[in-house]
Amino acid sequence: MADNLKAEKIRSKGEKDDEKKKKKKKKRMGGLSYLINENPPWYICILLGFQHYLTMLGANLAVPFALSEKMCFANNHLAISEVMSTVFFTSGVSTILQTTFGVRLPIVQGSTFTFLAPAVAILRQPKFLCPVYNSTENSTMGYDKDVWKPRMLEIQGAIMVSSLFQVLVGFSGLMGFLMHFIGPVSIAPTIILIGLSLFEVAAGKAGTHWGISMTTIVLIVIFSQYMQGINLRIPAYSRDRGCYVAKYPLFRLFPIILAICTSWLIALIVTAAGGFPDDPELPQYMARTDARIKVLREAEWFRVPYPGQWGLPTVSAAAVLGMLSGVVASIVESIGDYYACARMSGAPPPPTHAINRGIGMEGIGCIITGAWGTGSGTTSYSENIGAIGITKVGSLRVIQVAGCVAIVMGVVGKIGALFTSIPDPVVGGVFMVMFGMITAVGMSNLQYVDMTAARNMFIVGVSVVFGMALPFYLKTHENAIQTGYEEVDQIITILLSTNIAVGGMLALFLDNTIPGTKEERGLIAWKHHLIPDEDEDDDYEVATIHVYDLPFCLKRLGYNEISRYIPFLPYYHPVSHDGACHVAAATNVAMETGESTKRDLALEEGKNSYAVQPNTITEDPEDTTSF
């Protein structure tokens, strides 16, 4: 009782301090119209939610196409459309789970490329090689109809089991320990190899007709680079200004979608004019817009994806260990996105418990995609974070609506069938740019590193080359690994055939064993980039730490004694060295009311110092985010 009275006294003092701070008008980071905990009108939410869906569309479309050859359903267009609809559906479900129960930032979840390299390595096993058949046969009949399913089931099982590691890392709080060993020198080669390892897929699709694929690439360059500063003038309305003409950054928001639609239209015109061959045996046939027209008639109008729709997933140790490399790469990639999204949406830097919960929930999202059968996991989408900066709307509710839009689009079967009919060279052109950007993102991590240091040049160069060379050798020498035990051979072969596993593990080992200062390794600059100094944001208005609290009645968990020891709850804080803990309410209030109040609380309880996490359990009267 006495502790509660102390907490209430300190809370009152904190509220008075907050009122003084509010007298000083602060501008919003990036000129945001809506902070993370503010909700636009419902019609604005729907419009912006659909816009976020379109922003994530390009990357989500790419995954089924990228896997189609190795999965043996390149000619089974109905299967591609159903997998694509499943990708939309699970992306929406994962987005809603992440924004509601996970990190609680306006961050979109979608299919990730980090799982593609391990998936390709798994599917290169002799037992998963595609059978040879006559392409003039009806590819949706006979053995070809189901030949891809055992391959998909193997990938599903590998994703589901390996994602348990991500769940463990997140909800157990291990991420903080692992981050002591992971830095930009080890991250850069890993992400670089994600892009480089997929160049064969891009070349295969683009090579069906280089004219159309180059047109797509040129259009993406024009829209995303040369025309990004051009805004369309459209009529708009607001309560403050009434009717007015607004500037809409169309080319900056949707360069990929615009390029796909334009190239698709050009291919349609050339097809109608008879410019493409009508012989299915020729590669250029896949440039025709009617090459997959049959799938639009075969696809159902409404089809709800469900777990195990392709069958019961299979699990093998080799596939699981190979897929772990993709899981680790996805974890590292997402952490940077959390901090970027928080800064972009007007939220304070995410506390430890929010990051733990976000990583854990992302693992659950990967388990969901594995159970439903998409061929890939989920991760945070950086392009949607950029869209927040452009639209100036950081509302959490908008992203939740985007997740609902993705679910609806995944249920409408004709939508997936429509996107399946995109000509192969158009897809190849998009792959060229996307995989190039992934490689560039990996290189950008080196900006924090002293690249004049010989150790760093050695680690990055050797890791990238070795990560490309060894998998290439094993690809061309199928029986290179011979230990005498078939299961061991499969495990070693898949691990060493996965580019990001080879290059990433080598970079991680070298970075932590070769002597080097923290400045040389880029750890200090990288940490400063992720968590800027608080003084930098003093002049900007940000939401309170309450945005990371759990929704609904889950806040009441904070009053349970055990909750303070659970790393993914907002009420968690570490125990001091002598084993003493403060009451949860007093601890959380101390975090709200600043350093002076912390000292007051410490003096009142007869202690000199204590360590707490920036967490709260009290309700924020200004927080309008209900879920």
N, C-alpha and C positions, 0 to 999 in steps of 0.2 A: 504493500500500500504506500509506504514511504517512497519507494522507488518511483511509483506512478506519479506521486505529487511532485517529485523532483523533475520528472520528465515533462509534466504539464507546465511547470514554472519555466523551464528552459524553452519549451515550445512557444510560450507566450512572448518570451524575450526575442526569440527568433522571428516571430511574426512582426514584431515592432521594427526589427532591423530590416526585414523585407519591405515594409511600408516606406522606410526611408530610402531604400534603394530604388523603389518604383518611381519616386519623385523625379529621378533623373531619367529622362527619356532616352532610350537606346534604340539604335537602328537595328534592323534585322540582317543577319548574315545572308549575303547574296540578294538582298531585296525581296525576301520571301513574302508572299501574300498570305500563306497559311503555314504555321509551324506544325511540327509533328503531332501535337496534341490538339490541333484545331481542325474542325470539320467544315469543308465547303458545303454549299447546298447540294441536295441529292442529285440534281441534274448535272451539276459540275463534276460530282464524283463519278457518275456513269461515263461522262464524256472523257474525263482524264483517265479513268480506269481502262476504257477501250483503247486510248492512246498508248498506255503502257503495255497493253496486250500486243499492239502492233509493233512496239519497240522490241519486245522479246521474241517476236514471231520469227525473224530471220535465223537466229541461233537455234531455236527449237525445230525449225524446218530442216536444218542442216544435219542433225543427228541421224534420223532414219535413212536419209539419202547416203550419208557417209558409211553407214553399216550395211547398206543393201547388197553390195557385191560379196562381202565376206560372209554375210548372213544367208546368202543364197536366195534372196527374194527380190533381186533386181528386176526380174521379169514378172513377178507376182505383184501387180500394181494394187490389187485389193488389200494384200497384206501390208504393203507400205502405208496405205491410207489408214488402216486400222491402227497400226503402230503409231502413226502421226497423231491420230485423235487421242490415243492413250497418252502420248507425250503432253499434249495440251491439258488433258484432264488432270494428270498427276502434278504438272507444274502449278496448276491452280490450287490443288489441295495442299501442296507443299508451301505455297506462298501464304495461304491463309493460316496454316499451322505456325509458320515462322513469325508472321506479323502478330499473331494473337498470343501464342504461348512461348515462342522462341526468343530471339533477341529483341523483338518488339520495335523494330525500326522499319521504315517504309522501304523494304528491300524485296525485290522480286526474285523468286526461285525458278530456275529453268534447267533444262538439260545441259550437262557440262561436257566439254571436249576432253577433260582430264581422264575420263573413263574409256575413251575411244582407243587410245594406244594399247592399254592392257587387253581390251576386248579383241582388238585385231590380233594381238599376240596369241591369245587363247584360241581364236578361230583358225590360226595357221597350223594347228595340230593336224596330222594326217587324217584322223578320224572325222574332222570337221571340214575337210576340203569339199567344195561343191561338186556334185555329180555332173557329168557332161551329158547334155541332151540336145535334141534338135530344136533350135530356137523358133522354127516355124510352127512347132506344135502349140496347142493351147496351153499356155504356161500356168493357167489357173486350174488345170485338170491333172489327175493322176498323181504321181509321186511328188511333183513339184509343188503341189498345194501345201503339203505339210513338211517338206524337206527342211525348211528353215526353222521349224519349231524346236527340235532338239538343240540346235545351236543357241537359240534364244533362251531356252530353259537353262543351259549351262551358264550363260552370262547372267541370267536372273539370280541363280543360286550364288554365284561369285559376288555379285553386288550386295545381296542381302546379308551374307555372312561377313564380308569385309566391312560393311557399313556398321556392324556392331562395334568395331574398333572405334569408329568416329563417335558413336553414342557413348561409349565408355570414356573416351578422352574428354568429351564435352561435359557430361553430367558428373564425372568424378573429379573434375578440376585439374586433370593432368596437363591441360594445355599450357598452363603457366610454367610448368616444369620443362615441357618439351621446347618451349620458345627460348630457353637458355641456350639451346644448341642450334636453332634454326635462324639464319640471317640472310641478308640479301645475296651474299655470295653463293649460298646453297640454293636459294629460291630461283635465282635468275636462270641457271642452266636447266632446271626442271621445267620451268614454263617455256623456255625457248624450245626445248625438245618436244613439247606438246605440239607446237606449230610445225616444226620441221618434220616430225614423224608422220604427219598426215599429208605431205605434199603429193604422194602418189595418188591418193584419193582425189585430190583437186585436179591433178593432171589427167586422170582417167575420165572424169566428168567433162572437163573443159575440152579434151581432145576429140570429143564426138563432133564438135564443129567450132573451130577456133575463131571463126568470124563472129558468131553469136556470143561466145564466151568473152572475147576481147571487147565487144560492144558493151557487155554487162560491166566489165572492169572499168572501162572508160567512163561509163555513166556514173558508177559509184564514186570515182575520183572527182568528177565534175560536181556532183551533188554534195558530196561530203566535204570537199576541200575548197573548190572555187566558188561555189554558190552558197556556202554555209552562212554568209553574212547577209544574204538576200532574204527579206521577209515579205510574205504576202499580206496584203491589206484586206482584212475581212471585217464585216460588221459585227459589233459586240455590244453588250449591255451590262451595266453594273448599277447598283443602287446609288453609288456616289456620283458617277459621271453620266448616268443615263445611257442613251444610245451614242456610240462613238465608233470610230474606225481603229481597229487594233492591228498590230503587226504580229504575224504568226510565223515562227521560224520553221517552215515546212521542210526545207532542205536539210536543216541541221538535225531535225528530229527523225526523219524517215528516209535517209539516203538509200538504204538497202531496199526497202519496200518500193520506193520510186524506181530504182534501177531494175528490180525484178519485173515490175509491171510494164515498164517501157520496153525492155528486152523481150518480154513475153508477147507484147503487141507486135513488135517487129517480126518475131518468129511466126506469129499468126499470119501476118501479111505475106511473108515469104512462102509459108505453107500454102496459102490460098493461091498464090501465083505459080505454084509448081516448082519452086526453087530448091526444094529438098527432095531427095530420092524417096520412093515409096517401097523400097525393098528393105524389109526388116533385118536382112543380113548385113547391111552396110551401117557403119557407126553413125553416119550423118542422119540416119532415119530418126534417131532419138532427139534431133533438133526440131522435129515436127510437133506442132501443138496438139495434133490428134493421135499421137503415138500411144497415149494412154487414155484416150477418150472413153474407152469401154468401162473404165473404173467408175466414172460418174454415173453410169447406169446401174452398175452392180452394187455400189455402196448403198447401205441402208440410210434412210433419212435420220433416224435416231438409233443410237447404239450406245449403251452405257458400259464403259470399260469396268472390269471387275478383277479382283485378285485371282491368279491362276487361270486366266482366260486362255492361255496357250498350253496349259498343262501343269504338272507338278514340277517346280524347279529342281534341278539336279545340282549336287555340290561335289566338288573335287578339291583336294588340297592345293593342287597346282594352280587352278583357276583363282581360288581365293587369295593365295599369296601374291599372285600376279596383280590382282585387282587392288590390293592394299596400296600399291604405289599411287594409283589414281586417287584413292581416298585421302592419303596424306597430302598430295598436291592440292586437292580440293579444299582441305582444311586451311592450309596456309593462304590460299588465294582468297578465302572468304574473310579472314581476319582483317586484312587491309580494307576490304569492302565495307565492313562494319563501321570502322572509324570514318571512312570517306562519306558514308551515308549519313552518319550522325551529324557530321559537320555541315553537309549539304541540306539537311532537313531541319536545322535549327535545334538539334538535341545536344545535350552535353556528351562528352566522350563516354562510350559505353563502359560501365564498370565491369569488374571481373565476372560477377555472377551472370550478367547479360551475355557476355561473350561465351561463357561456358554453356549457357542454355541455348544460344544460337547454334554453336557447333553440334551440340547434342541433338537439337531438333532438325538440323540439316542431315544428320545421320539417319534420323527417323524418316525424313523425306526420301533419302536414298533407299531405305528399306521398302518404302511404299512403291517407288518406281520399279524396284526389283520385283516386288510381288505382283504388280500389275503387268510388268513386261514391256519396258521401253528400250532396253538395250543400253541404258546409261543411267547415271545418278542425277542428282540435282545440286546446284550451287547458286551462289548469289550472282546477279547479273549487273555488271558495272555499267552497261549502256543505259539501264533504267535509272541508275543513280545520276548519270549525266542528264537524263531527261528531267529529273527533279530540279536541277539547276537551271534548265531552260524554261520550264513551265512556272517556276517560282512557287510551286505547291509541294510542300513536304509532308502533307497530311498522311497519317497512317491509314485513315479510312479509304483514301483513294486506292492504295495498293491492295487493300482487302477487296475492294470492288474489282480491281484488275484480276485478282485470283478467281473471283466468281465468274467474270467474263471468260476466262480461260477454261473453266469447268464447263460452261455452257457450250463453248465452241468445240470442246472435246466430245460432248454428247451428240452434237449434230454431225452425223457421219459424212454428209456431203461436203462439209468444210474440209475435212482431211483428204477426201477424194479430189477436191478441186486443187489443193496445193500439191497433191501427188502428180498432177498432170503438167507441172512446170517442166519445160524441156531441160534435158540433162546439161547442155552447154551453159544455160542460164545458171543452173545450180553450181556448175564448175567455176564460173566466173565469180560467184559469191564466195565459194570456198577459197579461191585464190586470195581474195582480200581478207577474209576472216582469219585464215590460218596465218597470213602475213601479220595481221594485227596482234594475234596471240604471241607470235615470236617477238614482235616489237615490245609488247607489254613485259615480257620476260627480260628483254634488254634494258627496259626502263628502270628495273630494280638496281642496276649497276650505277645509277646516278648518285647513290649514297655511299658508294665504295670508292676507295682510292685505287683507281685503275692504273696509276703509275707504279704501284707496288708489284714487284715481280711475283709474289705469292698469289695475288688475286688473278693476274693474267694467266698464270699457270693453271690454277684451279678451274677457272671458267673455260679456258680453251681446251684443256685435256678432257674435262667432263663432257662438253658438248660433242667433241669429236669421238670420244670413246662411246658416248651414248648413241651415236649414229652408226659407228663402225661395227661394234659387236652384234647388235641385232641384225644388221645387214648380213654379216657373215653367217649367222645361224639361220637366216632366212634362205640363203643360197646353199647351205650345207645342213640338210635336215637331220642327219644322223651324227652330228658332231659330238653330242653329249651321249656317252655310253658308260654308265656306271655299273650296269648289270642288273639294276632294279628299275623297272619301267616307271613306277610312280615317282621315284626320285628323278629320273630323266625328265619327266614331264614338268616337275616343279622347277628344276634348274633351267630347262629350256624356256619356259614361259617367263620366268624372272629375267633371264638374260636377253630375251627377245623383246622386252618392254623398254623402250627408249628412256622413259622418264624414271624407271626403276634403276637402270644402269647409271645414267648420268646423274640423277638426283642423289643416289646413295654415295656415289664416288665424290661428288661435290660436298656432301654433308660430312663425309669422313675426312677429306682433306682440309676443309675449312676449320674443323675442330681439332686437328692434330698438327697442322703446320703452324708454327709460331706466327703471331700477328697481333697488333694492338686492336682495341675496339674501334678506334678511329679508322684504321686500315680496313677492317672488316665491314665498316659501314653501319655498325650496330647503333652507335650514338645518333647519327643523322637519321637513320631509319626509324628509331624510336621517337625522335623529335617530330618526324613527319607524321607518324601514326597518332601520337598524343602531343599536340601543340601545347606550348606554355599557356597557363590559364590567363596570364596577363594579356595575351594576344586577343582574347575574346571578351575582355572587360567592357569594351564599347559596344558589344553586340547583345541583342536580346536572344536568349535561348530558353527552351523549355526547362522545366525542373527535372530533377532526377527521378521523379515519380513516373515518367514515361516508361521506365524499365520495370515497373512493378507488374506483378502478375494480374490478370484480369479477373472479373467476377468475384466470387467469394473466396478465391484462392489467397487473397491478401490476409485472410484470417490465420493462415498457416504461420504467420510471423509471431503469433502469440504462443505457439507451441515451443516448449523448451528445446526440442531437438532441432528445430529449423535453423538455428544459428550455426549449426555444424554442417549444413548441406550446401555444397558449393554453388548450386544453380538457383538458390532462392535469394530474393532481394534482402532477406533478413540475415544472411550469412555474414559472419565476421570471424577472423581468426582469433584463437585463444592466445592470451599473453603468455610470456615465458614461465610465469609462476602458476599458470593454470587458472587464473581468475578471469571471469568474464563479467561484463556489465550486463544489466538487464537490457533486453532487446529494444524496448521503447526508448530508454535513455540514450542508447547508442545511436539509434536512428535519428533521434531529434538532434543529437550533437552534430551529425553530419549535415543537417539542414541549416543549422544556425551559425555555422562558421567557426573559425579558429578560436575566437574569444570565448564563445560558448563552450567549446571543447575544454578549454582550460578551466572554466568555471565548474563544469561537471567533474573534471578530474580532482579539483580541489575539494569539492563537496564530498566526494567519495573517498577522500584521503589517499589518492594515488597521484603519482607524478606524471605518468604518461601511459598511453595505451594505444594499440593499433586497431583501427577499424576500417571497414570497407565503406565506400560511398553508397550506402543503401538506406532505404526508408521503408516504413510500413504505414506512416500516416497518410491520410487521404489529402490530396491537393484540391481545394475548392475550385480552382480555375482549370483543372484538367477535364476537358470535355470528351476525352477518348474513353468510351464505355467498354470497348473490347478491342 
